[in-house]
Amino acid sequence: MGGPVEIVDYDPGWPAGFAALGRTMRAALGSVAVRIDHIGSTSVPGLAAKPVIDVQIAVRSLEPLEAFKRPLELIGLVHRADNPELTKRYFREAPGRRRTHVHVRELGSFSQQLPLLFRDYLRAHPAAASEFAEAKRRCADRFRDARQEYVTAKEPYVWDIVRRADAWAQRTGWRPGASDA
């Protein structure tokens, strides 16, 4: 699945890449998308990442699928019906397009809130972001040609950050800010 795992230095063009995509998605989805957010490592300034833009679209309900599937397909995304995560619907770029992962999740669900908290915590804590980047690089060096093993290897680091992010959220009263698009 895909090529080797490659972690690259932060690219200051990632936010603009998301912004253009976000505008296109907002125009296609209208009010069906309650939120459209840049998530994942490319959404954290300075964080090394796989060069893939992750977008989360929050909808009121995952059913009917067609409410968001057809508009996303019309802008060139491909629905991945084989996605095993039952708390989201997953879309990818069409062949030959820039790598993009689109996660459609139900507004207010744990799976929708968690990536926003994770992102906001790392944005607010650059030292934690650097620590995470180093862990990802070590895992990628070790499992360059084994994507699933890479994901499994970085999981303890992710959950350590989630624990810290939750404590931070409790102390600060964290809530997601406005939608990114």
C-alpha positions in Angstrom: 0.0 0.0 0.0 1.8 3.2 -1.2 5.5 3.5 -1.4 8.0 3.8 1.4 7.2 5.7 4.5 8.8 9.1 4.1 8.9 11.8 6.7 9.9 15.2 5.3 10.6 18.6 6.9 7.7 20.9 7.4 6.7 22.6 4.1 5.3 26.2 4.6 3.2 25.6 1.5 1.0 23.0 3.2 -1.4 25.5 4.8 -2.0 27.1 1.4 -2.5 23.7 -0.2 -5.2 22.9 2.4 -6.8 26.4 2.0 -7.3 25.9 -1.7 -8.7 22.4 -1.1 -10.9 23.7 1.7 -12.4 26.4 -0.5 -13.2 23.9 -3.2 -14.8 21.5 -0.6 -16.8 24.3 1.0 -18.2 25.3 -2.4 -19.0 21.7 -3.3 -20.5 20.7 0.1 -22.1 23.9 1.4 -24.0 23.4 4.6 -23.6 19.6 4.5 -20.2 20.2 5.9 -20.6 21.8 9.4 -16.8 22.0 9.6 -13.9 21.5 7.2 -10.5 21.3 9.1 -6.9 20.8 8.3 -5.7 18.0 10.6 -2.8 15.7 10.9 0.9 16.6 11.0 0.8 18.9 8.0 -1.5 21.2 10.0 1.1 21.8 12.7 3.6 24.6 11.8 7.1 23.2 11.9 6.2 19.6 12.3 7.9 17.0 10.0 5.3 14.8 8.3 4.5 12.5 5.5 3.7 15.0 2.6 -0.1 14.2 2.7 -2.7 16.8 3.4 -5.3 15.4 5.9 -8.7 17.1 5.9 -11.5 16.4 8.3 -15.1 17.1 7.3 -17.6 17.1 10.1 -21.2 16.3 9.1 -24.4 16.0 11.2 -24.8 12.4 10.2 -22.8 9.8 8.2 -26.1 8.8 6.5 -27.1 9.3 3.8 -23.7 8.8 2.3 -24.7 10.4 -1.0 -25.2 13.8 0.8 -21.4 14.2 0.8 -20.1 11.3 -1.5 -21.4 12.7 -4.8 -20.1 16.3 -4.2 -16.7 15.0 -3.1 -16.5 12.7 -6.2 -17.4 15.7 -8.4 -14.3 17.6 -7.2 -12.1 14.6 -7.9 -12.0 12.5 -4.7 -12.4 8.8 -4.6 -14.5 7.1 -1.9 -12.7 4.2 -0.3 -15.6 2.0 0.8 -13.1 -0.6 2.1 -12.1 1.7 4.9 -12.3 -0.5 8.1 -12.9 2.4 10.5 -16.7 2.5 11.1 -16.6 6.0 12.7 -15.7 7.7 9.4 -16.1 7.7 5.7 -12.8 7.9 3.8 -11.8 9.5 0.5 -8.5 9.8 -1.3 -7.2 11.8 -4.2 -7.8 10.6 -7.8 -4.8 8.9 -9.4 -2.1 11.5 -10.4 -3.4 14.1 -8.0 -1.6 15.5 -4.9 -1.8 13.0 -1.9 -4.9 13.9 0.2 -6.7 11.9 2.9 -10.3 13.1 3.6 -11.9 11.9 6.8 -15.7 12.5 7.0 -16.8 12.2 10.7 -19.9 12.9 12.7 -19.8 16.3 14.4 -19.2 16.1 18.1 -18.1 12.4 18.1 -14.9 11.4 19.9 -13.3 10.5 16.5 -14.1 14.0 15.2 -12.9 15.9 18.3 -9.7 13.9 18.9 -7.8 15.1 15.8 -8.6 18.7 16.5 -7.4 18.4 20.1 -4.3 16.6 19.0 -3.5 19.3 16.4 -4.3 22.2 18.8 -2.1 20.7 21.5 0.9 20.3 19.2 0.4 23.8 17.8 0.4 25.2 21.4 3.4 23.0 22.4 6.3 23.2 19.9 8.5 21.1 22.1 6.0 18.2 22.1 5.7 18.6 18.3 9.5 18.3 17.9 9.5 15.3 20.2 6.7 13.7 18.0 8.6 14.5 14.8 11.7 12.7 16.1 9.6 9.7 17.1 8.1 9.6 13.7 11.5 9.8 12.0 12.8 6.9 14.1 9.7 4.8 13.3 10.0 5.6 9.6 13.7 4.8 9.5 12.9 1.4 11.1 9.8 0.6 9.1 10.5 2.4 5.8 9.0 -0.3 3.7 6.3 -1.5 6.1 3.6 1.1 6.4 1.4 -0.8 8.9 4.3 -1.5 11.2 5.2 2.2 11.0 1.7 3.1 12.1 1.8 0.5 14.9 5.3 1.7 16.1 4.3 5.3 16.4 1.0 4.5 18.3 2.5 4.7 21.8 3.8 8.2 21.0 0.5 9.3 19.7 -1.4 8.1 22.8 1.2 9.7 25.1 0.5 13.0 23.4 -3.3 12.4 23.6 -3.0 11.9 27.4 -1.0 15.2 27.7 -3.5 17.0 25.4 -6.4 15.8 27.4 -4.8 17.1 30.6 -4.1 20.4 28.8 -7.7 20.6 27.6 -9.0 20.0 31.1 -6.7 22.8 32.5 -7.5 25.3 29.7 -11.2 24.5 28.9 -10.1 23.8 25.3 -12.8 23.9 22.6 -12.3 23.7 18.9 -12.0 27.1 17.2 -13.8 28.1 14.1 -13.9 25.8 11.1 -10.8 26.2 8.9 -12.9 26.4 5.7 
